[in-house]
């Protein structure tokens, strides 16, 4: 059966990227709202991690509770192989609408949860699957419209995620104290509904559906050393990049920072992320994605190692700002490398492979850090572990760069 032609007329020249114009900027607006509603929403997980540990499930270990948040994040990117394939084949609008409704409904249902498995089902599984139906196709749309300005576009799109990371933690913490848990979730669902309405109206494919003869995975693409090494790099970095987001709030409280201020560290981190995502875009367009992201990600690893050893507000605030800048740049533009490693007509499939493998790393990351914390009684070993794995991820980025440049030292990648 042929895929439905659900978007009207298409611009059929793959290499003629608009890189601007009304339609392209509307797509970018929709992308901003989508990242706000997915990773921006997830950025407040640290608030819920703290609230659940202290109020809802005090008998559960940090690792157990962290599985809820890591499942959210992992399922947001794990279905990438399936959603990427569907996107390339032309199935977009209807699955996207269904995913949007599922995200709003699952958020409302979290308000009614009382047991651990309730939260795992609604806030972990259902919310994650819904976001998985949104994130991959959103990035596919953006890849259809921008090439020369792709770094800038990804930075602006990522700013939506970072903006959500400012709005949702502050709103969640304040609402929890004023209106209680149930109404907090209902209000968050209303915010998501408004943002996703804009997203569903503005997002649109540019290219016609592509007839692909390969299965969900294009095994030929995995024979490329550059692409294969970048998959490994993504797995390693995604495994650790959410560690500080998950535990910064609760770890700062454990060293004596006031609970009334500690949750603001997440908002400060995500405000820094806005800067990192937008400011890195023009540099990535000019100098190359890996050339910019690799050194910034090295700095993320260093900051992760330093984090557990800071015990004052004057130390934790700049840490949050700079970690937000460096990690935000990576999260905004990590897929830009994938766009360069194959034809644009297959961007959904290749993006899906990277996102799915990255999801496995993200799924295990925070629970592994929680288990290390439980075993050692502190966060020093957590920071050391996460920082070391981040460095390994950067090393694999340089392997990708080596293969793309065919052994040359200087080049734009």
N, C-alpha and C positions, 0 to 999 in steps of 0.2 A: 504494500500500500504506500502510495506517495505521501510525503509529509504535507500538512496543510500549508497553503500560502496565506498566512494570516496577517501579513504586515503591509499589504498594498504593494506599490512599486518598489523595486530595489535598485540601488546603484551597483551595477554588476562588474565594474572594473576593480579587481582586488588591490591593485597598486595605486589607485587614485584616491588616496586618503584625504578627506575634507580638511582635517586639522583645524577646523573652525567652521563658522556659519551657524545659523539658527538651530538646525537640527542637531549638529554635533554638540553645541553648548547645552541644549536641552537634555541630550543623553548624559552629558557630564553632570547636570543638575540631578537627574534621576539616580546616577551612580553615587553621588554624594549622599542622597537620602537613603540609598540602599546600604551603604557602608555604615551610616549613622545607626541604622536599624539592626545591623548584624554585629559586626565587631565593636561598634560603638556601644551597643547594649551589653555585650559580653564584658566590656571594660569595667563595668560596675560589679563584676563577680566578687572582687575582693571585699566589697561591702557585705555581700550575702555570705561569703565565707566566714567573716567575722561574726555576723549576726547569727548564723546557724550554729557556729561553735559555742557561742555564749548563751543563746536563748532558746533555740528551737531543738537542737540535737546536741546538748552538752556532753552526752555520753559517747558520742562518735569521735573517732580520731580525725585529725586534720586531713589525713590521706583519704579516708572514706568520703568526707565531705567534698574534697577537691575533685573526686571523680565526677561529681555532678557538673562542675564548671568545665573540666577538661573534656567531658563528653559533649557539652555544648559546642566548644571550639572545634573539636575534632570532626563532629558531624556537620559543621558548617562547611568544611572543606573536603571531607572524605568522599561525599557523593560526586566529586568533581569528574571522575571518569564517566559516570552515567550522565550527569547534567551537561558536561562538555560535549559528549557524543550527541545528545538530544539537540543541543544548541546548533551544532554543525549541520544536523539534518533538518533544522527548521522548526523544531518544536520549542516554542518559547513563551508566548503570551499566556496561554491557558495554564501550563504548569507553574508559571511565575505567579499568577493570581492565586492559585490554590496554595502555594507556599506562603504567600503573604497572609492569607486568611488563617492558615494553620499557626503562624507565629503569633498573631493577635489572640487567637483562641487559647493557645497553650499558655500564654502569659496570664490571661484571665484565670485559667484553671489552677495555676500555681498558687493563687490566693486561697484556694480551698484545700491545699495539701497540708497534711499533719504528720505523716510518717516518712521515713527515709526513702522508701521505694516510691512513694507518691512524687517526691521531688525529683528522683532519678527519672521517673517516667515522663513527667510534664516539663520540668525545667531542663533536664538533661537530654532525654531522647527526643521528645516532640519539638522542643524549641530548636535543638540542633538540626534535626531533619529539615525543619522549615527554613532555617537560615541556609542550609545546604542547597536548597532549591532556589535560593536567591543570589548567593554570592558568586558562584561560578559563572552563570549566564550574564550577570551584571558586568563582570570583567571581560567576558567575551564581547559584549556590545561595545564597551569602551575601546577594545582592540580593533574593532571594525572602523572606527572613526578617527583615530589619532595614530600618527607615526612620528613625524618630525617633532611634534609637541607631546609625545607620549609620556615622557617623564613628568612634564608639568601637569598633564591631565591626571596621571596616576597620583601625583602629589596632592592635587586638589581633591580628587576622589577620596584619598586616604584621610584628608582633613575632616571629611564627614565622620569617619570612624573616630578620629581623635576628638572631634566636637561632642560626639555621643559619649566619649569617655570622660568629658568634663561635665556634661549635663546629667547623665544617668547616675553616677556615684553621688553627686551632691543632692540631686532630687531624691534618690532612694534613701539616703541617710536621714535627710530632713523629714521626709514623709513618714518614715518608720517611727520617728519619735512623735510626730504630730497626729497622724491619722491611723497608725497601726499597719500591720503587714498586709492585710487583705486589700485595703483601699490603696496602699502603695502599688501593688501589682496591677490593680485596675486602672490606676492613673497612668502607669507605665504603658499598659496596653493601648490606652487612648493616644498617647504620644506616638507609639509605633504605627497605629492605624493612620494617623495624619501623614507621617513621613512616607509610608508605603503607598498611600494613595497617589502622591506625587510621582513616586517611582514607577508605578504601573502605567501612569498616563504618559510619561516622557520617554521611557526606554524603548528602543526600536533597533532591530537588526539593519545593517546596511547591505549585506550581500545576500544573494538568494541561497536557499538550502543547497548543501553540497552532497552529492551522491558518493558515499564512502563505501568502499568494498571491504575494508578491514573491520575487525570487531571492535569491542570497547577499547582495546589497547592496540595501538599501531606498533607492533613489535619491531618494525624496521627502524622506527625513531629511537628505540632503546639501543640500537647498534651504534648510534652516534656517541663517541666518548664524551663530547662536550655536554650533550643533553643528559646522559646517564650520570655523569659526575655532578651536574647541577641538581639532579633529583636527590642524590645523597646529601649534598650541601643543604638543601631545603629541609630534609628530614631532621638533620642535626640542629639547625638553628631554630626551627619551629618547636623542637623538643624542649628548649630552654627559654625561649623569648618571653613566655608568659609567667615564668617563675616569680619574678618580682611583682608583676601585676597582681598575682594571686596572694602573695604573702606580705607585701609591703605594709598594708594596714595592720594586720594582726602582729607582725614582728615588731613594728614600732611601738605598739601598745605594751608588748612584753618587756621593752627596755625603758618604760616609764613615760612615753609620750601620751598626752591626754587623749582619751577616746574622742573628745569633741574636736580634736584637730587631726588625728591620725588619718581619718578617712579623706581629708582634704589632700593628703599626699597623692592619692590616686588621681584626683582632679588636676593637681599640679603636674603630675607625670604626663597626663594626657594633653594638658595645655602645651607642654613642651613638645609633645608628639605632633600637634598642629604645626608648630614651627618647622620641625624636622621633615614632615611630609611635604609641605609646600616649598620650603627653601631648597630642599635637595633636588626638586624637579628640574629646574634650569641647568644645574650642574650635571645631572645625569644625561640630559639631552646633549650637552656640549662635550662631556668627557667620557661618557659611557657608564652603564649601570654598575657593573662589578667594580670598576675603577673608583666609584664613589661609595658603594655599599660595603665593600670589604673593609676598608679602614674604619668606617663608622661602626660596623658590627664588631670589630676587634675592641673598640672602645666600649661597646655594650657589654662584652665579656669582662672587661676590666672592672666596670662599674658594678657588675653582678657580684664579683668577688669581693669588692670593697663594701658593698651594701650592709652585710651583717655586722660589720665592725663600727658602724656609725650609730651613735646613741643620743644625738642631740638634734633639735629642730634645725639649728644652723647648718648641720651637716647633711641631714636628710633632704632638705628642700632643694639645694643644688644638685644632689644626687638624682632626685626625681626629675628635675628639669632636664638634665643632660641625658639621663637614660631615656626619657621621653623623646628627645630629639633624635638620638641614634637609633633606637628601636623603631620609632615611627617612620624614619626614612626607609628602613628595611621592609617593614610591613606594607608600606605604600607602593614600593617599586620592585619587590622581589619577582613579580611576574613579568616585568618588562624584559628580563633576560630570556624568559621562555618565548616571548613574542619574536625574538631575534633568532631563535634556533630552528625555525621551520617556516613554511608558507602560512600566510595569514588565514587562508581558507580552512586550515586545520588547527586554528588557535584554540578552539574549544576542547579538542581531544588532548592536545599536548598540555594545556593548562590543567585539564582534569587529572592527568597522570601525576603531575607535580603536586597538585593540591591533595590528592588522595594519599600519596606517600607521606606528605607533610603532616596530614591529619593523624597518622599513626604516631608520629613523633609528638605532636601536640597532645594527643590523648594520654600518653604515658608520662609526659613531662611533670605537670603539677603533682599528681599522685606520687610519683617517684620522689620528688622533692619533699612532699609531706611525710613519706616513709623515712627518709633520711633525717628529717627534723625530729620525728618521733623516736628514732633509734639513738640520736645523739643528744637530744634535749635542747638543741639550739639551731641557729640558721647559718653558722659559719661553714659547716660542711655542705649545706645546701648551695650557698653561694659559690664555693669552690668547685663543686660538681657542675653546676650550670655554666659557670664561666669556662671551664675546661672543654665542655662539649661545644660551646659556642665557638671556641678557637678552632676546634676540629672542623666545624661547618665552614668557617672562613677559609681554612686550608683547601677544602674541596672547591670553594669558589675560585681559588687561584688555579686549581687544576682545570676547571672549565675555561678560564681565561687563557690558559696555556694552549688548550686544544683549539679554541676559536682563532687565536692569533698564530697557530701553527708554530709555536716555539719562540715567537718574537717577544721581546721584552716590552716594547712600546706599541700601543695601539688602543683604539676605542672599543671597549667591550661593555 
